Amino acid sequence: MKARKLILSTIIVVLLLLPTSVLARSWTSMPEADWSYTDPIVEEGFYDYITSSSTLVRNSNLYYFSNNRLHIVNTKTGKHIASIDYLGNSNMRYSFFGLFAQVDNKGNAYMMTATRNSSGNDVYKLTAYNDAGKKLWEKAYQEKIRANAGLFVLNNGNIVTYLETASEKIVTYTYDAKGQLKDKREWKSFIQGYKNGYIVTRNIIGKQASRFAFYDDSMKLKFALNFNHDEGYYAGITPEGLVVFYKYNSATGKATFFAKDQTGKKVWSKELSGQAGQSTFDDQYQIGEGVFTKFGVKIGKQLFLIDRKGTMQQLTFGDFEFQTASDQTVMLYNKKKIEIYKASDLSLLHSITLSDANKMDEFLYAGAGVVYRIDEKNVISKINVAKA
């Protein structure tokens, strides 16, 4: 009996000392789903294929576009909550999150649409819905729009719409979640977008330079950088406030990424072989809430992750796509397998071997080992690859 206890204790100690990657959960086929939900068909045989750009997870709900509607499904039960006919009489057609559609951390959805008036001009409006699909409020804009319009939700819960008028000025309106106007102002800058807690604007200063300015949620200027176009292109800003730029040399076939701090000092620079593809600055590659702290970029068959100090790690995966999560994990996937890694040390947490039956499937990663599988007929299944 003592010998058995000794052996058992030894086994436990050895297991505890093993690297995390050895203890990774591996599935040789698709695990059983917690639930499955079938997307409602509006027209027989017609599907808008659900992708990462048309899906968000907020406040225990899955929001996705299909069949010219926004649908809401509870992530715990898989029950359909609501479908929103957000287009109405709009002459716009879109089915993605980003420029014209956002969801805040309380589950309220904000949709921007436009209708053509008798003068032939597009009249824009912003409509807010709650997480039960009920219309909350609506704001119409009388400005004559020249080209660009859009919206974003700030980390403090406020909503900002921006409109480029015929006078070539940018007008922004800021509302709280109840639709109360908090701020209206004109900008002489182009609104680049909102990323990692910063409102980013850009001004052209001369033929070969731009000025990027970064504002907080209160519309207060935090810092600005002048940038020569010969150096490359603006890529994005990290959660730590490092501004990342990108340049590709077609003669050498190499890509250079470098980061500057808020004083303009270069913090790190990386030269990589190949042309850059998907990066962590692309919003559609993180469907869940929160931020992924490292900068990541796909080049060829490799994923590179770089932290704020410039420490770089890399994975080789073949042809793949990746998605990130705020628990600092990353999912890589292709037609053969899905693997989930811990971003801090790239240790393997979970893996799934895919079969021929999964070749048409889309996979969306929400973090904590939760993967949403969408098959070719828009059947959504919630799969927890971390479960026992």
N, C-alpha and C positions, 0 to 999 in steps of 0.2 A: 504493500500500500504506500509506504514511504517512497519507494522507487517511482511509482506512478505519479505521485504528487510532484516529485523532483523533475520528472520528464515534462509534465504539464507546465510547471513553472518556467522551465527552460524554454519551451516553445513560445510561451507568452512573452518572455523577455526578448527573444529573437524577433518576434513579429513587431514588437514595439520599436525595436532598433532598426528595422528595415526602412529604406527610403520610401517616401509617399508614393512614388511612381510604381513601386513593386506592388503596393496595395490597391492600385487603381482597379475600379470595377469595370470589367469587360463583358460586353454582351455580344454573342455570336449571331444574334438576330434582333429584330426590333422588339424592345420590351413591351409588355402589356400596357395599354393606355389607362390612365386614371379615368378619362372620359373621352368620348368622341361626339362631335357635333357636325351636322351637315348643313352647309351654307344653303339658305333658301334660294330656289330657282325662280327668277321672275319670268324669263323667257326660256322655254324648253330648249335644251341643247346649248344655252349661252352661259359662259362663265368668264368673269374677269379673274384671271389667275392671281391668287393671293400671294404677295411677296413681302420681303422685309420692308420695302418702301411704303407699303400700304397697310402696315400693322404697327400698333403700339400696345404696350401693357401699362395701364395706369390704375392705381387704386383698386386692385383686385379685379379688374376688368380687361378683357381683350377687345380692342377696337380695330376693325379692319374694313376696308372698302371692297365691295363686290356688287355687281349688277347695278351700278350707278347709285348705290346707297352706302351709308356708313352703318355698320352693324356693331352691336355691343353684346359680348358674351361674358358671363361670370367665369373667372378662371378657376374658382374652387369647385364649382358644380358642373360647368359646361352648359348651363342653361342660357338660352337666348333671352336677353333683356329687352332690346329695342332695335329697330331699324329706322334710320333717319333719311328721309328723302331730301338731302341737303341742296340739291340743284334747283328744285322748284322750276321757275320760269327762266332760269339763268341760261345765258348763251355760252357759258363756260362748261367744259367737260374735263374733269380730272378725278383720279382715284389714287391719291397718294398723300402722305403727310409731308409737311414742310412749308412750302411757299404759301399755300392757301388754307391749310388745315393744321390744327394743333390740339392737343389735349393737355389740360393742366393736371397737377398732382392730386386734385380732388375728383378728377374724372369728368370735368366739364369740357365739352368739345366746342371749338370755335372754328367756324367755316366762313371763308370769304368767297363771295360769288359776284357776278356782274350781269346786268341786263342792258340791252340796247334801247335807248330812248328814241323819241321821234326825230331827234336831230342826228341820229346815227352815232351817238357817243355812248360809250360804256359807262353805266352808273354802278358803282361798287357798293356793296353792303357787307357788314359783318354780323353773323348770327351766332348766338350762344345757345347751347343745349346742355342739360344736365346729364348725369350718368344713367338716367332712366329714359333718355331720348326726348324729354320735354323741352320745348322751346322756352328759353329764359328771357332773352331780350335781343334787340336788333338795332344796329346803327347803320344809317345810310349816309353816303358821302356825295356831296354836290360838286366836288372838284372834277374838272375835266382832266382825265388821266392821259398822260402822254405815252408812257410805256410801262413802267414797273409799278407793281403793287404787291403787298404781301403782309404777313403777320408773324409774330412770334410771342411765346409766353415766357415771361421773365421768371427767374427763380423765386422771386417774392410773390408770385401769383398774379401779377398784373399782366395785362395783354396790350401789346403795341401793334398798331397797324401803320404801315407806311405807304405813301402814295406819291408817285412822281407826277407832278402837274404839268400842264401845257406850258407853263412859264419856266419849266426846267428846274423847279424847286422840289425838294422832298418835304412833305408834310407828315408828321407823325401824331397819332392820337394814342394816349395811354389811358386804359380803363382798369378799374378793379374788377373782381369776379362778379360783382353785382351790376356792372355796366355803368358805374359812375365815372365820368370823365375826370381824370386826375391831372392830365397834362396835354397841351397841344403846342407844337412848335414847328418852325420851319428850319430846314437844314440847307446849307450850301454844299453839303457833302452827299455822296452816294452811300446809301445804307448797304453795307456788305453782308450784314446778317447778325445773328446772336449766337455766340458759342461760348460754352463753359463759363457763363456768368458775365460775359462782356458783349456790349453792343459795339459792333465794329463799323466804322465809316472810312471812306476813302476819298481823297482829293487828288486830282492830277496836278502836279506842280512842275511845269515844264514838260519837255518832250520825253524825257528819260527818267522821270521820278514820280513817285506817289507818296502821299502822306497818309498813314494809317492812324486813326485815333480810336481809343478804346474807352468806353463809358461804362459805369456801373448801372445797377438797376434803378438808381435815382436820377439817371441821365447826367451824372456828374463825370467830367473828364478825369480819367485816372492817369493816362499817359498817352503819348503819341510818338510815332517813329517815322522818319523820312527814309525812303527806300529807293535805290536806283534800280531801274528795270533790268540793267545788265547783270545784276546779281542773281536774278531769277524771278520767281512768282511767290506771292503770299499763299501759304498753305492753310494756316489756321493758328489759333491760340490755345495753349494747354490750360488745364485747370489751375496750374501754378502761375499762370501769367507769362509764360515764355512764348514768344512769337516765332513760329516756324515758317521757313521759306524753302523753296524747292527750285532746283535747276537741273536740266537734263542736257548733257553734252552728246549730241548725235554722232560726233566724230569718234569719240571714245566709247560710246554706248554705256556711259555711266551717269548715275543720278546722284546729286548731292543734296542732302538735307542739312540745314543748319538752323540753330535757335539763337535768338537774341533776348536779353532781358529787357526790362522796362527803361533802362538807360541807353539801350542800343548796343550794349556790349555783347559780343558773340560768346555764348556759353558752351556750345558744342557744335561739331560739324562731322557729318558722316558721308563718305563717298561709297556708293554701292553700285555693283555691276547690274545693269538692266534699267528698264524704264519703269517708273513707279505706277502702281495700280491703285486698288482700293486702300484707303487709309482710315484711321480712327476719327478723322475730321468729317467723314461722311456720315451724316446723322442716321441714315436708314440702316446702318449696320449695328445699331443698338436699340432694340425695341423696348427695353425696360427703362425704369426711372434711374436717376443718378448719373454719375460720370465714371468713366474709365480713365484712370490717372496717367497711364503711360501713353506715349505716342507710338502708334503702330502703323506699319505700311507693308503691303504685299508687293514684292518684286519677283516676277517669275514664279518659281515654285517655292519661294521662301517667305516667311513672315519675320519681320524685324520689329522688336519692341525696344524702345529707348526711354529711359527715365529722365528726370529733370537734370541729373548730373551728367548725362551723356552716356551712361552705362548701357551697352547694347547686348541683347540676346537674340538668337535666331532659331527658327525651326524650318526644316525642309519637309514638305508635305506632298509634293506633286502638284497637279492642277487642283486648285482649291479656292474656296471663299472662306471668309471668317466673320464672326460676330463677337461682340464684347458684352460684358455685363458689369454692373456697378460693384459686384462682390469681387472684382478684380480677377475674373476668370475669362477665358476666351475659348470659343468653339471654332474648330477648323473642320471643314467637311468637303467631300466630293462625292462622286457616284459610288465609291467603294466603302467609305467609312466616315464616321463622325468621331472626333476626339475633343475632349475638353481639358484644358490645361490651366494650372494656376499661374497667373502672370508674373508673380514675384520671382519664381525660379524655373518656370516652364516645366514643372513636374506634371506628369500625366495623371489626371483625376479619374476620367471615365472614357470608355471607347465603345463604339457600336459598329459591328460589321454589317454593311448593307448588302442586300441581295438585288437581283435583277428587278424584283417587284418594286423596288424603291427608286428606280432610275428617274421617274417623273416627279418624285416628291420634292417639296420645298421644306426646309427646316429653319425654324426660328428659335433663337436662344434667349431665354429670359433670366438666366442666372440660376445659381444654386442647383445646377443639374437638370433644370426644367427645360425641355425641348418641345416645341409645338411642331407637329408634323402635319403638312397639308398635302393631300394626295391630288391626283389629276382632276378629280371631280369636286375639289374644295371641301373635302371632309377633313375637319380639323381635329387632331387628337393631342391631348396633353400627356406627355411622357416624362416621368421622373427617372432619369438614368442613375440617380444617386440612391434610390430606395433599396432597401434590403430585399 
